[in-house]
């Protein structure tokens, strides 16, 4: 699958771009308090989460890294190279003091340590968490940029990911980027899923997980979670698991925004990332107007808590940058 034909006009493209990236940030902020929790723990604390439960909701490293990749892509477009990505990691992260999150997740920390030791891509991605969902969480901008071109979105996100990820970590990012690219032109949920699967090996763990999740999505979040989650495994940032849960939530809600995001949140595990990905998919599918206004209004410019260099950038500004070269008015 190299491209998709959709009915989206140019104005619709901008609305979908805004929906995808604002949807990512909203999902991130909604899911952050439930990160690393079990559904039973979520229920005991909040009942069912139906909106923000934090007093001051904000995005985490998921949003800040998505802004990072969006800025990188806006700067280089389809000419993006591994050297560009590596330079940006040094310029915007590795060679600066980090925020309180200290580089964020395990894959980012491992990458930064390797880069600071003088290692270059792809050796910089040789750490113990190269299979994490750290690329998937920042993949949506590539789908926005390559709207209607899942293969191109997958090609570009793999270039980005080569500095920090390998194997299943790359596949997770490619599935998300391709899915968003399909959703950006109004593809149906089944076609969005097919686009995601078309760019990764059929026999890889991410593909199997995604297919299992979507197959049982009509039975709801408990079935999706049971089909995907590796019981007893302590880490929640596995790309095959997070991507499966996110697409399962998106399919369970038939692509509808609040349902997709809240399904992901209430399944727990890496809830900020799964809800961010589900939000990007549903936001691209439905457009920014589908995001409840109180949820959207809470998203402010990035605080730079993880990446100080991203402070002050708003995801909606990134959306504008990614569609501006298409002549969208």
Secondary structure per residue as TSV (DSSP state, phi and psi in degrees):
chain	resnum	aa	ss	phi	psi
A	1	X	-	360.0	107.2
A	2	X	-	-99.9	-21.9
A	3	X	-	-162.4	163.0
A	4	X	-	-130.2	146.1
A	5	X	-	-105.9	126.5
A	6	X	-	-128.7	177.1
A	7	X	-	-99.2	2.8
A	8	X	-	-66.2	126.8
A	9	X	-	-82.6	179.1
A	10	X	H	-67.4	-38.4
A	11	X	H	-63.5	-41.4
A	12	X	H	-61.4	-34.0
A	13	X	H	-63.2	-43.0
A	14	X	H	-63.7	-43.4
A	15	X	H	-63.8	-36.7
A	16	X	H	-71.5	-37.6
A	17	X	H	-62.0	-44.7
A	18	X	H	-64.4	-39.9
A	19	X	H	-64.2	-40.8
A	20	X	H	-63.8	-48.5
A	21	X	H	-81.4	-35.5
A	22	X	H	-68.4	-36.5
A	23	X	H	-62.1	-38.2
A	24	X	H	-60.8	-48.3
A	25	X	H	-66.3	-39.2
A	26	X	H	-64.2	-46.5
A	27	X	H	-60.6	-41.0
A	28	X	H	-59.6	-48.3
A	29	X	H	-68.7	-37.5
A	30	X	H	-66.9	-38.8
A	31	X	H	-84.7	-19.4
A	32	X	H	-55.0	-44.8
A	33	X	T	-65.4	-23.2
A	34	X	T	-95.7	4.6
A	35	X	T	-59.6	135.6
A	36	X	T	68.2	15.4
A	37	X	B	-103.2	155.7
A	38	X	-	-88.2	156.3
A	39	X	H	-54.8	-37.4
A	40	X	H	-64.7	-36.4
A	41	X	H	-69.3	-38.2
A	42	X	H	-62.0	-46.2
A	43	X	H	-63.0	-40.9
A	44	X	H	-64.4	-34.2
A	45	X	H	-86.2	-42.8
A	46	X	H	-125.9	-3.0
A	47	X	S	75.3	-138.0
A	48	X	S	-93.6	128.3
A	49	X	-	-70.9	124.3
A	50	X	-	-123.4	3.8
A	51	X	S	-175.1	-167.3
A	52	X	-	-64.9	134.3
A	53	X	-	-111.8	-8.8
A	54	X	S	-86.2	145.7
A	55	X	T	-64.6	-38.1
A	56	X	T	-127.7	80.9
A	57	X	-	-63.9	139.8
A	58	X	-	-157.9	162.4
A	59	X	-	-72.9	161.5
A	60	X	-	-110.0	-153.1
A	61	X	H	-62.0	-26.7
A	62	X	H	-57.9	-48.9
A	63	X	H	-67.7	-42.3
A	64	X	H	-68.5	-37.2
A	65	X	H	-71.7	-32.4
A	66	X	H	-65.4	-38.9
A	67	X	H	-63.1	-43.9
A	68	X	H	-53.9	-51.3
A	69	X	H	-68.0	-34.9
A	70	X	H	-63.8	-42.7
A	71	X	H	-64.9	-40.4
A	72	X	H	-62.1	-43.6
A	73	X	H	-69.7	-38.7
A	74	X	H	-63.7	-31.6
A	75	X	H	-73.4	-39.6
A	76	X	H	-114.7	-21.6
A	77	X	G	58.6	-143.0
A	78	X	G	-68.1	-12.5
A	79	X	G	-85.4	6.0
A	80	X	-	-53.2	136.2
A	81	X	-	-126.8	166.1
A	82	X	H	-61.3	-36.9
A	83	X	H	-62.3	-39.6
A	84	X	H	-60.3	-44.2
A	85	X	H	-64.8	-46.4
A	86	X	H	-61.8	-42.0
A	87	X	H	-61.7	-41.4
A	88	X	H	-66.1	-39.7
A	89	X	H	-58.9	-41.4
A	90	X	I	-69.6	-47.9
A	91	X	I	-65.9	-41.3
A	92	X	I	-101.3	-13.5
A	93	X	I	-135.9	-67.0
A	94	X	I	-63.1	-34.6
A	95	X	T	-92.4	7.5
A	96	X	S	-118.4	164.0
A	97	X	-	-70.3	137.8
A	98	X	-	-89.2	164.7
A	99	X	-	-79.7	-171.1
A	100	X	T	-57.6	-27.2
A	101	X	T	-74.7	-10.9
A	102	X	T	52.8	53.3
A	103	X	T	88.4	-5.2
A	104	X	S	78.2	-128.7
A	105	X	S	-72.3	176.4
A	106	X	H	-60.4	-40.9
A	107	X	H	-66.1	-38.2
A	108	X	H	-68.2	-41.2
A	109	X	H	-63.5	-43.6
A	110	X	H	-63.3	-40.0
A	111	X	H	-64.0	-46.8
A	112	X	H	-62.5	-40.6
A	113	X	H	-61.1	-43.2
A	114	X	H	-66.9	-42.9
A	115	X	H	-62.2	-39.8
A	116	X	H	-70.2	-20.3
A	117	X	T	-84.7	-1.6
A	118	X	T	92.5	9.3
A	119	X	-	-82.6	143.8
A	120	X	-	-110.5	163.8
A	121	X	T	-64.8	144.5
A	122	X	T	-87.5	1.4
A	123	X	G	-63.9	-29.6
A	124	X	G	-61.3	-21.0
A	125	X	G	-90.3	2.0
A	126	X	-	-87.5	82.7
A	127	X	S	-141.1	176.7
A	128	X	T	-76.7	-4.4
A	129	X	T	-125.3	33.0
A	130	X	T	-66.0	-14.4
A	131	X	T	-92.7	8.7
A	132	X	B	-74.6	173.6
A	133	X	T	-88.7	16.7
A	134	X	T	-65.7	-25.8
A	135	X	T	-83.6	-40.4
A	136	X	G	-56.9	-36.3
A	137	X	G	-70.1	-22.0
A	138	X	G	-111.8	15.8
A	139	X	-	-84.6	-22.5
A	140	X	H	-56.2	-39.6
A	141	X	H	-56.5	-29.5
A	142	X	H	-70.5	-35.6
A	143	X	H	-68.7	-36.6
A	144	X	H	-64.1	-47.3
A	145	X	H	-63.7	-43.9
A	146	X	T	-99.8	46.0
A	147	X	T	-53.4	128.8
A	148	X	T	79.4	2.4
A	149	X	-	-128.6	74.5
A	150	X	H	-56.2	-39.2
A	151	X	H	-65.6	-38.5
A	152	X	H	-69.1	-41.1
A	153	X	H	-58.8	-42.9
A	154	X	H	-66.7	-38.0
A	155	X	H	-63.1	-46.0
A	156	X	H	-69.1	-41.2
A	157	X	H	-68.8	-29.2
A	158	X	H	-67.5	-33.0
A	159	X	H	-64.8	-46.6
A	160	X	H	-58.3	-47.7
A	161	X	H	-70.5	-17.7
A	162	X	T	-62.6	-22.0
A	163	X	T	-77.1	-29.7
A	164	X	T	-122.2	-16.5
A	165	X	-	-137.5	167.5
A	166	X	-	-151.4	161.4
A	167	X	T	53.2	-123.1
A	168	X	H	-61.8	-28.5
A	169	X	H	-63.4	-39.0
A	170	X	H	-69.5	-44.9
A	171	X	H	-59.8	-40.0
A	172	X	H	-60.7	-45.1
A	173	X	H	-63.5	-40.4
A	174	X	H	-65.1	-40.4
A	175	X	H	-62.0	-43.9
A	176	X	H	-66.7	-47.6
A	177	X	H	-59.8	-43.8
A	178	X	H	-67.3	-39.9
A	179	X	H	-62.5	-43.9
A	180	X	H	-64.7	-39.8
A	181	X	H	-59.0	-40.0
A	182	X	H	-70.4	-43.3
A	183	X	H	-62.7	-30.3
A	184	X	T	-63.5	-18.7
A	185	X	T	-113.1	22.0
A	186	X	T	80.8	19.5
A	187	X	-	-63.4	147.2
A	188	X	-	-66.9	161.9
A	189	X	H	-54.2	-45.7
A	190	X	H	-59.7	-37.9
A	191	X	H	-73.4	-32.7
A	192	X	H	-63.5	-45.0
A	193	X	H	-62.9	-43.8
A	194	X	H	-62.1	-38.2
A	195	X	H	-63.7	-42.0
A	196	X	H	-61.9	-43.5
A	197	X	H	-71.4	-26.4
A	198	X	H	-69.6	-18.6
A	199	X	T	-104.2	2.1
A	200	X	S	-126.7	156.3
A	201	X	-	-59.9	137.5
A	202	X	T	-62.0	-31.3
A	203	X	T	-95.5	9.1
A	204	X	S	-78.9	160.4
A	205	X	H	-61.3	-41.4
A	206	X	H	-60.8	-43.2
A	207	X	H	-63.3	-45.0
A	208	X	H	-62.8	-43.3
A	209	X	H	-63.8	-44.9
A	210	X	H	-62.3	-44.7
A	211	X	H	-65.1	-39.9
A	212	X	H	-63.4	-43.6
A	213	X	H	-62.7	-46.8
A	214	X	H	-68.1	-33.6
A	215	X	H	-63.1	-30.2
A	216	X	T	-107.6	7.1
A	217	X	G	-58.7	-31.9
A	218	X	G	-65.1	-14.9
A	219	X	G	-92.7	-3.7
A	220	X	-	100.6	179.5
A	221	X	H	-66.1	-33.5
A	222	X	H	-63.4	-40.6
A	223	X	H	-67.9	-40.7
A	224	X	H	-61.4	-46.7
A	225	X	H	-62.5	-43.4
A	226	X	H	-64.9	-31.3
A	227	X	H	-75.3	-19.0
A	228	X	H	-117.5	-43.7
A	229	X	-	-69.5	135.9
A	230	X	-	-86.9	101.4
A	231	X	T	-59.8	133.8
A	232	X	T	85.5	-11.0
A	233	X	-	-79.4	127.0
A	234	X	-	-74.5	-30.4
A	235	X	-	-84.5	140.4
A	236	X	-	-106.6	4.4
A	237	X	-	-101.5	22.9
A	238	X	B	-65.7	125.5
A	239	X	H	-58.9	-45.1
A	240	X	H	-60.1	-37.0
A	241	X	H	-71.5	-51.4
A	242	X	H	-62.2	-42.8
A	243	X	H	-67.5	-40.5
A	244	X	H	-60.9	-46.4
A	245	X	H	-61.9	-41.6
A	246	X	H	-65.4	-47.3
A	247	X	H	-68.2	-34.3
A	248	X	H	-62.5	-42.3
A	249	X	H	-64.2	-42.2
A	250	X	H	-62.0	-44.0
A	251	X	H	-70.7	-38.7
A	252	X	H	-60.8	-32.4
A	253	X	T	-93.2	8.1
A	254	X	T	53.7	34.1
A	255	X	T	81.8	-0.6
A	256	X	-	-76.7	138.2
A	257	X	H	-65.7	-60.9
A	258	X	H	-57.6	-42.2
A	259	X	H	-63.4	-42.1
A	260	X	H	-63.0	-46.8
A	261	X	H	-68.9	-44.8
A	262	X	H	-70.3	-31.4
A	263	X	H	-61.7	-45.3
A	264	X	H	-62.9	-45.2
A	265	X	H	-59.2	-47.1
A	266	X	H	-75.7	-7.7
A	267	X	T	-83.0	-10.9
A	268	X	-	69.5	-141.8
A	269	X	B	58.0	-131.6
A	270	X	S	-86.3	65.7
A	271	X	H	-63.8	-31.2
A	272	X	H	-67.2	-38.6
A	273	X	H	-75.2	-45.1
A	274	X	H	-63.2	-39.3
A	275	X	H	-72.3	-32.8
A	276	X	H	-64.3	-43.4
A	277	X	H	-68.4	-45.7
A	278	X	H	-60.2	-38.9
A	279	X	H	-66.3	-37.5
A	280	X	H	-65.9	-43.4
A	281	X	H	-63.2	-49.8
A	282	X	H	-69.6	-35.7
A	283	X	H	-65.6	-38.4
A	284	X	H	-67.6	-38.3
A	285	X	H	-66.4	-44.3
A	286	X	H	-102.8	-18.8
A	287	X	-	88.6	164.1
A	288	X	G	-63.6	-27.6
A	289	X	G	-67.3	-16.1
A	290	X	G	-79.6	-12.2
A	291	X	S	-83.2	121.8
A	292	X	-	-51.8	134.7
A	293	X	H	-56.9	-42.6
A	294	X	H	-62.6	-32.7
A	295	X	H	-69.2	-45.7
A	296	X	H	-64.2	-40.6
A	297	X	H	-65.6	-22.9
A	298	X	T	-76.8	-14.1
A	299	X	-	-84.5	113.1
A	300	X	-	-105.4	174.8
A	301	X	S	-55.5	151.2
A	302	X	-	-57.4	140.3
A	303	X	-	-82.2	-16.6
A	304	X	-	74.2	24.6
A	305	X	S	-64.4	-33.4
A	306	X	S	-99.2	-49.6
A	307	X	-	-119.0	96.9
A	308	X	G	-54.7	-29.5
A	309	X	G	-69.6	-14.5
A	310	X	G	-94.6	-2.3
A	311	X	T	-57.9	134.3
A	312	X	T	92.7	-13.8
A	313	X	-	-83.7	134.4
A	314	X	-	-104.5	142.7
A	315	X	H	-60.1	-31.0
A	316	X	H	-67.8	-31.7
A	317	X	H	-67.2	-36.2
A	318	X	H	-65.6	-40.7
A	319	X	H	-58.3	-42.4
A	320	X	H	-62.6	-42.7
A	321	X	H	-61.7	-37.5
A	322	X	H	-77.2	-18.6
A	323	X	H	-109.1	-8.4
A	324	X	H	-64.1	-33.1
A	325	X	T	-77.6	-0.4
A	326	X	T	-93.6	0.2
A	327	X	T	74.8	24.4
A	328	X	-	-72.9	131.9
A	329	X	-	-103.8	360.0
